[in-house]
């Protein structure tokens, strides 16, 4: 195997790849936050904001539950496998949203998005922490959050 190298600089390419990955993780959330209220109003006739925003509750709950178990799952199967599995689940989200004949399918899509986010966002931050020196962990987490939320903002601002 090779020598284990710890530090952001020593793992620069992997670290950059994980930052870019989390930008795309956040982008999925931003896209949904922009599109779903419009779909709720235009396709399903929701006038009430609280009814249309029910997707946020399903997303938040499923992400919280998956976050609780993500570390143990990663310890058992490996961080990369969990990250790839999370993206595999994420593939179904836009398909369900596009084909949804009823709002309950939008809710299911958001449960899957929560699972996707719980696995992918959590794994990118854990993988960055693994690569960083103890003195760099705050920077690693900060860059992870920055990239993810820039992704949310860029896609939420897109017309």
N, CA, C and O atoms as a DFTB+ gen file, in Angstrom:
636 C
 N C O
     1  1       0.851      -1.167       0.000
     2  2       0.000       0.000       0.000
     3  2       0.891       1.223       0.000
     4  3       1.978       0.944      -0.507
     5  1       0.820       2.262       0.326
     6  2       1.774       3.364       0.354
     7  2       1.768       4.016       1.698
     8  3       1.012       3.659       2.602
     9  1       2.639       4.986       1.795
    10  2       2.718       5.757       3.023
    11  2       1.462       6.618       3.159
    12  3       1.012       7.228       2.189
    13  1       0.914       6.662       4.343
    14  2      -0.265       7.486       4.599
    15  2       0.194       8.934       4.723
    16  3       1.074       9.256       5.522
    17  1      -0.410       9.791       3.927
    18  2      -0.057      11.204       3.936
    19  2      -1.235      12.001       4.495
    20  3      -2.359      11.907       4.003
    21  1      -0.958      12.766       5.508
    22  2      -1.993      13.577       6.146
    23  2      -1.666      15.047       5.887
    24  3      -0.512      15.466       5.981
    25  1      -2.683      15.806       5.566
    26  2      -2.526      17.236       5.329
    27  2      -3.238      17.638       4.054
    28  3      -3.251      16.895       3.072
    29  1      -3.821      18.806       4.078
    30  2      -4.559      19.285       2.912
    31  2      -3.620      19.452       1.717
    32  3      -3.950      19.040       0.605
    33  1      -2.462      20.050       1.943
    34  2      -1.514      20.282       0.851
    35  2      -1.018      18.969       0.241
    36  3      -0.894      18.852      -0.979
    37  1      -0.738      17.996       1.089
    38  2      -0.238      16.705       0.602
    39  2      -1.308      15.927      -0.156
    40  3      -0.986      15.055      -0.962
    41  1      -2.567      16.234       0.095
    42  2      -3.696      15.550      -0.548
    43  2      -4.524      16.536      -1.373
    44  3      -5.744      16.411      -1.479
    45  1      -3.841      17.507      -1.947
    46  2      -4.507      18.628      -2.600
    47  2      -5.506      18.208      -3.672
    48  3      -6.623      18.725      -3.688
    49  1      -5.153      17.307      -4.553
    50  2      -6.061      16.916      -5.634
    51  2      -7.305      16.201      -5.099
    52  3      -8.420      16.489      -5.533
    53  1      -7.117      15.277      -4.164
    54  2      -8.269      14.607      -3.559
    55  2      -9.141      15.601      -2.811
    56  3     -10.368      15.520      -2.855
    57  1      -8.507      16.534      -2.128
    58  2      -9.250      17.523      -1.362
    59  2     -10.076      18.408      -2.294
    60  3     -11.248      18.669      -2.025
    61  1      -9.471      18.865      -3.380
    62  2     -10.191      19.696      -4.356
    63  2     -11.352      18.911      -4.958
    64  3     -12.447      19.448      -5.127
    65  1     -11.116      17.652      -5.278
    66  2     -12.186      16.812      -5.826
    67  2     -13.362      16.713      -4.846
    68  3     -14.520      16.762      -5.261
    69  1     -13.070      16.575      -3.566
    70  2     -14.133      16.499      -2.565
    71  2     -14.860      17.836      -2.394
    72  3     -16.067      17.858      -2.155
    73  1     -14.137      18.941      -2.515
    74  2     -14.777      20.260      -2.442
    75  2     -15.729      20.425      -3.624
    76  3     -16.866      20.862      -3.447
    77  1     -15.273      20.079      -4.822
    78  2     -16.122      20.178      -6.017
    79  2     -17.317      19.231      -5.897
    80  3     -18.434      19.584      -6.277
    81  1     -17.082      18.045      -5.376
    82  2     -18.172      17.095      -5.177
    83  2     -19.244      17.686      -4.278
    84  3     -20.435      17.554      -4.557
    85  1     -18.829      18.333      -3.205
    86  2     -19.825      18.889      -2.297
    87  2     -20.531      20.101      -2.890
    88  3     -21.658      20.405      -2.501
    89  1     -19.893      20.795      -3.821
    90  2     -20.594      21.847      -4.559
    91  2     -21.792      21.230      -5.283
    92  3     -22.887      21.792      -5.262
    93  1     -21.586      20.081      -5.922
    94  2     -22.677      19.422      -6.643
    95  2     -23.715      18.821      -5.696
    96  3     -24.901      18.774      -6.022
    97  1     -23.274      18.366      -4.532
    98  2     -24.215      17.881      -3.520
    99  2     -25.158      19.019      -3.139
   100  3     -26.374      18.835      -3.097
   101  1     -24.603      20.180      -2.864
   102  2     -25.419      21.333      -2.525
   103  2     -26.287      21.794      -3.684
   104  3     -27.402      22.272      -3.474
   105  1     -25.786      21.655      -4.900
   106  2     -26.543      22.066      -6.081
   107  2     -27.867      21.329      -6.203
   108  3     -28.868      21.904      -6.631
   109  1     -27.870      20.065      -5.829
   110  2     -29.129      19.304      -5.892
   111  2     -30.178      19.903      -4.966
   112  3     -31.356      19.963      -5.317
   113  1     -29.762      20.340      -3.804
   114  2     -30.706      20.954      -2.863
   115  2     -31.187      22.293      -3.412
   116  3     -32.382      22.587      -3.364
   117  1     -30.274      23.103      -3.931
   118  2     -30.651      24.397      -4.485
   119  2     -31.630      24.278      -5.632
   120  3     -32.565      25.069      -5.753
   121  1     -31.408      23.294      -6.465
   122  2     -32.306      23.064      -7.600
   123  2     -33.708      22.716      -7.125
   124  3     -34.696      23.254      -7.624
   125  1     -33.784      21.824      -6.170
   126  2     -35.090      21.433      -5.642
   127  2     -35.797      22.592      -4.954
   128  3     -37.008      22.751      -5.105
   129  1     -35.069      23.392      -4.210
   130  2     -35.689      24.497      -3.482
   131  2     -36.245      25.550      -4.437
   132  3     -37.155      26.300      -4.082
   133  1     -35.697      25.602      -5.644
   134  2     -36.189      26.538      -6.646
   135  2     -37.364      25.962      -7.422
   136  3     -38.346      26.658      -7.680
   137  1     -37.266      24.716      -7.786
   138  2     -38.234      24.098      -8.693
   139  2     -39.502      23.626      -7.978
   140  3     -40.601      23.812      -8.500
   141  1     -39.372      23.027      -6.809
   142  2     -40.537      22.406      -6.176
   143  2     -41.670      23.365      -5.792
   144  3     -42.834      22.997      -5.952
   145  1     -41.392      24.560      -5.301
   146  2     -42.524      25.462      -5.051
   147  2     -43.289      25.809      -6.335
   148  3     -44.512      25.942      -6.317
   149  1     -42.569      25.952      -7.431
   150  2     -43.211      26.239      -8.720
   151  2     -44.049      25.049      -9.168
   152  3     -45.184      25.225      -9.611
   153  1     -43.509      23.853      -9.059
   154  2     -44.261      22.648      -9.422
   155  2     -45.489      22.505      -8.526
   156  3     -46.579      22.190      -9.002
   157  1     -45.306      22.739      -7.229
   158  2     -46.426      22.644      -6.292
   159  2     -47.566      23.574      -6.666
   160  3     -48.737      23.203      -6.580
   161  1     -47.218      24.775      -7.078
   162  2     -48.246      25.759      -7.434
   163  2     -48.845      25.481      -8.814
   164  3     -50.066      25.440      -8.966
   165  1     -47.978      25.288      -9.824
   166  2     -48.461      25.162     -11.202
   167  2     -49.059      23.795     -11.531
   168  3     -50.070      23.710     -12.229
   169  1     -48.442      22.733     -11.035
   170  2     -48.903      21.385     -11.395
   171  2     -49.900      20.794     -10.412
   172  3     -50.762      20.002     -10.792
   173  1     -49.780      21.183      -9.136
   174  2     -50.623      20.567      -8.125
   175  2     -51.574      21.544      -7.457
   176  3     -52.336      21.161      -6.569
   177  1     -51.536      22.808      -7.878
   178  2     -52.502      23.787      -7.410
   179  2     -52.342      24.229      -5.967
   180  3     -53.307      24.704      -5.367
   181  1     -51.154      24.087      -5.389
   182  2     -50.950      24.542      -4.008
   183  2     -50.896      26.056      -3.972
   184  3     -50.113      26.680      -4.688
   185  1     -51.725      26.632      -3.144
   186  2     -51.704      28.072      -2.941
   187  2     -51.022      28.361      -1.604
   188  3     -50.345      29.375      -1.436
   189  1     -51.217      27.456      -0.676
   190  2     -50.659      27.597       0.662
   191  2     -49.165      27.282       0.645
   192  3     -48.746      26.238       0.146
   193  1     -48.384      28.181       1.185
   194  2     -46.945      27.969       1.276
   195  2     -46.625      26.779       2.161
   196  3     -45.710      26.011       1.862
   197  1     -47.366      26.617       3.245
   198  2     -47.066      25.517       4.165
   199  2     -47.306      24.161       3.510
   200  3     -46.553      23.221       3.762
   201  1     -48.327      24.038       2.685
   202  2     -48.573      22.771       1.985
   203  2     -47.477      22.514       0.958
   204  3     -46.972      21.397       0.841
   205  1     -47.115      23.554       0.219
   206  2     -46.085      23.400      -0.807
   207  2     -44.718      23.127      -0.195
   208  3     -43.879      22.483      -0.825
   209  1     -44.482      23.608       1.025
   210  2     -43.177      23.416       1.655
   211  2     -43.088      22.124       2.458
   212  3     -42.112      21.908       3.176
   213  1     -44.082      21.274       2.346
   214  2     -44.034      19.991       3.049
   215  2     -42.833      19.154       2.605
   216  3     -42.391      18.257       3.323
   217  1     -42.311      19.458       1.416
   218  2     -41.137      18.729       0.940
   219  2     -39.921      18.991       1.821
   220  3     -39.050      18.128       1.934
   221  1     -39.844      20.161       2.446
   222  2     -38.698      20.462       3.306
   223  2     -38.715      19.580       4.549
   224  3     -37.664      19.139       5.013
   225  1     -39.895      19.323       5.084
   226  2     -40.006      18.474       6.272
   227  2     -39.543      17.061       5.958
   228  3     -38.781      16.470       6.724
   229  1     -39.999      16.515       4.832
   230  2     -39.595      15.148       4.471
   231  2     -38.099      15.071       4.212
   232  3     -37.452      14.093       4.586
   233  1     -37.547      16.095       3.577
   234  2     -36.109      16.141       3.320
   235  2     -35.334      16.191       4.636
   236  3     -34.426      15.392       4.866
   237  1     -35.703      17.134       5.490
   238  2     -34.973      17.327       6.741
   239  2     -35.015      16.116       7.652
   240  3     -34.010      15.752       8.263
   241  1     -36.179      15.495       7.742
   242  2     -36.311      14.320       8.602
   243  2     -35.463      13.165       8.085
   244  3     -34.740      12.532       8.855
   245  1     -35.546      12.887       6.786
   246  2     -34.783      11.749       6.250
   247  2     -33.283      12.011       6.319
   248  3     -32.513      11.086       6.578
   249  1     -32.852      13.249       6.094
   250  2     -31.425      13.559       6.188
   251  2     -30.937      13.394       7.622
   252  3     -29.848      12.867       7.851
   253  1     -31.730      13.838       8.578
   254  2     -31.346      13.712       9.987
   255  2     -31.185      12.249      10.391
   256  3     -30.224      11.890      11.071
   257  1     -32.125      11.414       9.974
   258  2     -32.062       9.994      10.315
   259  2     -30.825       9.351       9.686
   260  3     -30.104       8.603      10.348
   261  1     -30.586       9.642       8.417
   262  2     -29.433       9.046       7.725
   263  2     -28.128       9.575       8.315
   264  3     -27.169       8.817       8.460
   265  1     -28.078      10.869       8.658
   266  2     -26.874      11.415       9.289
   267  2     -26.534      10.667      10.572
   268  3     -25.363      10.454      10.886
   269  1     -27.552      10.277      11.300
   270  2     -27.340       9.556      12.553
   271  2     -26.580       8.251      12.321
   272  3     -25.737       7.864      13.131
   273  1     -26.882       7.578      11.212
   274  2     -26.280       6.272      10.925
   275  2     -25.101       6.327       9.955
   276  3     -24.405       5.325       9.792
   277  1     -24.857       7.465       9.307
   278  2     -23.867       7.554       8.230
   279  2     -22.460       7.141       8.668
   280  3     -21.764       6.442       7.933
   281  1     -22.050       7.560       9.833
   282  2     -20.707       7.223      10.302
   283  2     -20.509       5.731      10.480
   284  3     -19.493       5.178      10.059
   285  1     -21.476       5.081      11.104
   286  2     -21.384       3.629      11.312
   287  2     -21.428       2.878       9.984
   288  3     -20.727       1.883       9.800
   289  1     -22.252       3.359       9.069
   290  2     -22.328       2.723       7.745
   291  2     -20.982       2.866       7.036
   292  3     -20.502       1.915       6.419
   293  1     -20.372       4.047       7.121
   294  2     -19.074       4.276       6.483
   295  2     -17.975       3.429       7.109
   296  3     -17.099       2.923       6.408
   297  1     -18.022       3.277       8.423
   298  2     -17.018       2.437       9.088
   299  2     -17.127       0.983       8.630
   300  3     -16.128       0.268       8.543
   301  1     -18.334       0.568       8.346
   302  2     -18.545      -0.819       7.943
   303  2     -18.220      -1.075       6.467
   304  3     -17.608      -2.088       6.127
   305  1     -18.637      -0.143       5.588
   306  2     -18.502      -0.369       4.145
   307  2     -17.444       0.491       3.475
   308  3     -17.047       0.201       2.347
   309  1     -16.984       1.525       4.128
   310  2     -15.997       2.431       3.547
   311  2     -16.654       3.714       3.068
   312  3     -17.777       3.711       2.564
   313  1     -15.931       4.805       3.237
   314  2     -16.477       6.119       2.906
   315  2     -16.783       6.266       1.417
   316  3     -17.826       6.802       1.044
   317  1     -15.884       5.794       0.579
   318  2     -16.089       5.942      -0.869
   319  2     -17.333       5.185      -1.325
   320  3     -18.103       5.703      -2.134
   321  1     -17.542       3.979      -0.827
   322  2     -18.725       3.205      -1.211
   323  2     -20.004       3.898      -0.762
   324  3     -20.998       3.908      -1.488
   325  1     -19.979       4.472       0.425
   326  2     -21.159       5.180       0.928
   327  2     -21.419       6.425       0.085
   328  3     -22.569       6.729      -0.232
   329  1     -20.362       7.146      -0.278
   330  2     -20.498       8.330      -1.125
   331  2     -21.094       7.959      -2.480
   332  3     -22.025       8.615      -2.947
   333  1     -20.572       6.929      -3.104
   334  2     -21.085       6.487      -4.408
   335  2     -22.531       5.994      -4.289
   336  3     -23.357       6.292      -5.152
   337  1     -22.836       5.253      -3.241
   338  2     -24.208       4.789      -3.012
   339  2     -25.162       5.976      -2.842
   340  3     -26.274       5.968      -3.371
   341  1     -24.719       6.989      -2.104
   342  2     -25.527       8.192      -1.921
   343  2     -25.830       8.877      -3.249
   344  3     -26.946       9.346      -3.472
   345  1     -24.838       8.934      -4.123
   346  2     -25.076       9.514      -5.450
   347  2     -26.001       8.632      -6.280
   348  3     -26.802       9.136      -7.067
   349  1     -25.894       7.328      -6.108
   350  2     -26.794       6.419      -6.818
   351  2     -28.243       6.665      -6.438
   352  3     -29.130       6.631      -7.292
   353  1     -28.481       6.911      -5.174
   354  2     -29.839       7.229      -4.722
   355  2     -30.278       8.583      -5.286
   356  3     -31.437       8.763      -5.660
   357  1     -29.351       9.516      -5.341
   358  2     -29.658      10.843      -5.850
   359  2     -30.093      10.860      -7.307
   360  3     -30.805      11.772      -7.727
   361  1     -29.681       9.875      -8.076
   362  2     -30.051       9.808      -9.495
   363  2     -31.569       9.713      -9.666
   364  3     -32.117      10.223     -10.643
   365  1     -32.240       9.068      -8.729
   366  2     -33.681       8.871      -8.835
   367  2     -34.492      10.131      -8.516
   368  3     -35.658      10.228      -8.897
   369  1     -33.887      11.082      -7.830
   370  2     -34.624      12.266      -7.390
   371  2     -35.183      13.070      -8.561
   372  3     -36.390      13.308      -8.595
   373  1     -34.365      13.501      -9.523
   374  2     -34.946      14.289     -10.618
   375  2     -35.928      13.492     -11.471
   376  3     -36.886      14.054     -12.003
   377  1     -35.699      12.203     -11.602
   378  2     -36.616      11.361     -12.384
   379  2     -37.994      11.335     -11.722
   380  3     -39.011      11.504     -12.395
   381  1     -38.026      11.125     -10.409
   382  2     -39.304      11.122      -9.693
   383  2     -39.994      12.480      -9.772
   384  3     -41.212      12.552      -9.936
   385  1     -39.225      13.547      -9.655
   386  2     -39.820      14.884      -9.728
   387  2     -40.410      15.129     -11.113
   388  3     -41.511      15.666     -11.234
   389  1     -39.684      14.740     -12.151
   390  2     -40.175      14.960     -13.519
   391  2     -41.423      14.146     -13.836
   392  3     -42.295      14.605     -14.574
   393  1     -41.512      12.937     -13.281
   394  2     -42.612      12.042     -13.623
   395  2     -43.749      12.038     -12.605
   396  3     -44.715      11.291     -12.762
   397  1     -43.646      12.855     -11.576
   398  2     -44.614      12.815     -10.475
   399  2     -46.027      13.186     -10.921
   400  3     -46.277      14.315     -11.342
   401  1     -46.956      12.217     -10.824
   402  2     -48.348      12.527     -11.134
   403  2     -49.098      13.061      -9.906
   404  3     -50.212      13.572     -10.022
   405  1     -48.473      12.936      -8.731
   406  2     -49.106      13.363      -7.485
   407  2     -48.030      13.888      -6.534
   408  3     -46.855      13.541      -6.651
   409  1     -48.454      14.723      -5.598
   410  2     -47.510      15.346      -4.667
   411  2     -46.788      14.322      -3.794
   412  3     -45.654      14.563      -3.380
   413  1     -47.419      13.191      -3.509
   414  2     -46.762      12.197      -2.660
   415  2     -45.466      11.704      -3.303
   416  3     -44.536      11.324      -2.592
   417  1     -45.390      11.704      -4.650
   418  2     -44.139      11.299      -5.309
   419  2     -43.057      12.362      -5.126
   420  3     -41.869      12.042      -5.072
   421  1     -43.464      13.610      -5.031
   422  2     -42.507      14.683      -4.745
   423  2     -41.947      14.481      -3.338
   424  3     -40.755      14.675      -3.100
   425  1     -42.818      14.090      -2.414
   426  2     -42.378      13.825      -1.040
   427  2     -41.409      12.647      -1.020
   428  3     -40.388      12.704      -0.335
   429  1     -41.710      11.583      -1.758
   430  2     -40.799      10.427      -1.852
   431  2     -39.460      10.863      -2.437
   432  3     -38.403      10.455      -1.957
   433  1     -39.512      11.692      -3.473
   434  2     -38.264      12.197      -4.068
   435  2     -37.455      12.968      -3.036
   436  3     -36.227      12.878      -3.019
   437  1     -38.128      13.724      -2.177
   438  2     -37.418      14.485      -1.161
   439  2     -36.890      13.627      -0.034
   440  3     -35.875      13.962       0.577
   441  1     -37.557      12.534       0.250
   442  2     -36.998      11.574       1.203
   443  2     -35.700      11.006       0.617
   444  3     -34.693      10.893       1.316
   445  1     -35.736      10.654      -0.662
   446  2     -34.515      10.151      -1.321
   447  2     -33.429      11.217      -1.371
   448  3     -32.247      10.908      -1.218
   449  1     -33.827      12.479      -1.585
   450  2     -32.847      13.565      -1.569
   451  2     -32.232      13.698      -0.181
   452  3     -31.032      13.944      -0.060
   453  1     -33.028      13.542       0.855
   454  2     -32.498      13.578       2.215
   455  2     -31.506      12.451       2.467
   456  3     -30.473      12.657       3.104
   457  1     -31.824      11.253       1.963
   458  2     -30.893      10.121       2.075
   459  2     -29.616      10.438       1.305
   460  3     -28.510      10.235       1.806
   461  1     -29.783      10.938       0.081
   462  2     -28.627      11.329      -0.742
   463  2     -27.759      12.338       0.008
   464  3     -26.542      12.169       0.083
   465  1     -28.359      13.364       0.553
   466  2     -27.611      14.402       1.241
   467  2     -26.956      13.880       2.515
   468  3     -25.815      14.228       2.819
   469  1     -27.677      13.050       3.254
   470  2     -27.123      12.492       4.481
   471  2     -25.885      11.647       4.213
   472  3     -24.947      11.634       5.010
   473  1     -25.890      10.950       3.097
   474  2     -24.741      10.104       2.762
   475  2     -23.635      10.901       2.068
   476  3     -22.465      10.770       2.428
   477  1     -23.985      11.709       1.096
   478  2     -22.942      12.385       0.309
   479  2     -22.316      13.555       1.055
   480  3     -21.090      13.656       1.113
   481  1     -23.123      14.439       1.625
   482  2     -22.569      15.590       2.342
   483  2     -21.756      15.098       3.538
   484  3     -20.654      15.588       3.784
   485  1     -22.291      14.139       4.274
   486  2     -21.577      13.609       5.442
   487  2     -20.265      12.947       5.051
   488  3     -19.250      13.117       5.726
   489  1     -20.290      12.201       3.970
   490  2     -19.060      11.513       3.561
   491  2     -18.015      12.487       3.053
   492  3     -16.829      12.297       3.320
   493  1     -18.418      13.536       2.321
   494  2     -17.400      14.477       1.850
   495  2     -16.740      15.193       3.022
   496  3     -15.530      15.420       3.002
   497  1     -17.514      15.550       4.037
   498  2     -16.892      16.217       5.190
   499  2     -16.005      15.235       5.960
   500  3     -14.914      15.605       6.393
   501  1     -16.454      14.002       6.133
   502  2     -15.633      13.013       6.834
   503  2     -14.350      12.710       6.076
   504  3     -13.284      12.566       6.675
   505  1     -14.459      12.613       4.755
   506  2     -13.274      12.323       3.943
   507  2     -12.280      13.485       3.997
   508  3     -11.069      13.264       4.007
   509  1     -12.779      14.707       4.031
   510  2     -11.883      15.862       4.149
   511  2     -11.189      15.860       5.513
   512  3      -9.993      16.135       5.608
   513  1     -11.937      15.551       6.549
   514  2     -11.343      15.486       7.884
   515  2     -10.275      14.387       7.928
   516  3      -9.233      14.559       8.559
   517  1     -10.535      13.260       7.258
   518  2      -9.544      12.181       7.197
   519  2      -8.244      12.634       6.544
   520  3      -7.161      12.211       6.948
   521  1      -8.351      13.492       5.536
   522  2      -7.170      13.949       4.801
   523  2      -6.398      15.043       5.529
   524  3      -5.195      15.201       5.323
   525  1      -7.089      15.796       6.378
   526  2      -6.505      16.973       7.023
   527  2      -5.727      16.610       8.286
   528  3      -6.004      15.617       8.960
   529  1      -4.759      17.446       8.569
   530  2      -4.061      17.363       9.855
   531  2      -5.039      17.838      10.933
   532  3      -5.993      18.552      10.621
   533  1      -4.823      17.462      12.175
   534  2      -5.717      17.935      13.245
   535  2      -5.865      19.458      13.270
   536  3      -6.943      19.973      13.568
   537  1      -4.791      20.173      12.961
   538  2      -4.849      21.640      12.967
   539  2      -5.569      22.204      11.736
   540  3      -5.851      23.401      11.691
   541  1      -5.868      21.370      10.747
   542  2      -6.526      21.816       9.516
   543  2      -8.000      21.395       9.448
   544  3      -8.691      21.710       8.479
   545  1      -8.466      20.702      10.450
   546  2      -9.831      20.160      10.382
   547  2     -10.898      21.241      10.305
   548  3     -11.890      21.076       9.596
   549  1     -10.714      22.333      11.014
   550  2     -11.678      23.432      10.930
   551  2     -11.744      23.996       9.521
   552  3     -12.830      24.275       9.012
   553  1     -10.592      24.163       8.892
   554  2     -10.542      24.631       7.510
   555  2     -11.213      23.624       6.581
   556  3     -11.950      24.010       5.674
   557  1     -10.962      22.346       6.804
   558  2     -11.559      21.298       5.968
   559  2     -13.083      21.335       6.049
   560  3     -13.758      21.283       5.021
   561  1     -13.622      21.424       7.250
   562  2     -15.074      21.486       7.424
   563  2     -15.612      22.785       6.841
   564  3     -16.657      22.782       6.190
   565  1     -14.924      23.880       7.062
   566  2     -15.356      25.166       6.526
   567  2     -15.418      25.170       5.009
   568  3     -16.373      25.687       4.429
   569  1     -14.415      24.601       4.361
   570  2     -14.429      24.524       2.898
   571  2     -15.544      23.612       2.402
   572  3     -16.149      23.875       1.362
   573  1     -15.814      22.552       3.135
   574  2     -16.912      21.657       2.772
   575  2     -18.250      22.404       2.809
   576  3     -19.037      22.330       1.866
   577  1     -18.493      23.117       3.900
   578  2     -19.744      23.857       4.044
   579  2     -19.836      24.981       3.020
   580  3     -20.895      25.208       2.434
   581  1     -18.728      25.682       2.805
   582  2     -18.704      26.762       1.825
   583  2     -19.071      26.240       0.434
   584  3     -19.927      26.812      -0.241
   585  1     -18.432      25.170       0.014
   586  2     -18.700      24.615      -1.319
   587  2     -20.143      24.139      -1.442
   588  3     -20.794      24.384      -2.458
   589  1     -20.640      23.467      -0.424
   590  2     -22.011      22.967      -0.470
   591  2     -23.033      24.081      -0.547
   592  3     -23.970      24.013      -1.342
   593  1     -22.862      25.101       0.269
   594  2     -23.841      26.180       0.285
   595  2     -23.696      27.129      -0.900
   596  3     -24.671      27.767      -1.295
   597  1     -22.504      27.234      -1.472
   598  2     -22.375      27.964      -2.735
   599  2     -23.151      27.211      -3.811
   600  3     -23.816      27.830      -4.642
   601  1     -23.070      25.889      -3.804
   602  2     -23.854      25.078      -4.747
   603  2     -25.350      25.300      -4.569
   604  3     -26.081      25.434      -5.550
   605  1     -25.807      25.339      -3.320
   606  2     -27.225      25.609      -3.048
   607  2     -27.593      26.977      -3.622
   608  3     -28.594      27.108      -4.327
   609  1     -26.790      27.984      -3.324
   610  2     -27.105      29.349      -3.745
   611  2     -27.071      29.520      -5.260
   612  3     -27.948      30.169      -5.830
   613  1     -26.070      28.948      -5.910
   614  2     -25.954      29.087      -7.370
   615  2     -27.170      28.474      -8.058
   616  3     -27.734      29.077      -8.971
   617  1     -27.575      27.293      -7.633
   618  2     -28.713      26.648      -8.284
   619  2     -30.041      27.279      -7.870
   620  3     -30.980      27.311      -8.665
   621  1     -30.131      27.774      -6.654
   622  2     -31.359      28.435      -6.227
   623  2     -31.549      29.758      -6.962
   624  3     -32.680      30.187      -7.190
   625  1     -30.447      30.403      -7.333
   626  2     -30.514      31.677      -8.027
   627  2     -30.701      31.520      -9.535
   628  3     -31.008      32.491     -10.227
   629  1     -30.518      30.317     -10.038
   630  2     -30.647      30.095     -11.480
   631  2     -32.099      30.223     -11.895
   632  3     -32.996      29.734     -11.208
   633  1     -32.329      30.887     -13.030
   634  2     -33.735      31.021     -13.492
   635  2     -34.324      29.732     -13.979
   636  3     -35.484      29.700     -14.392
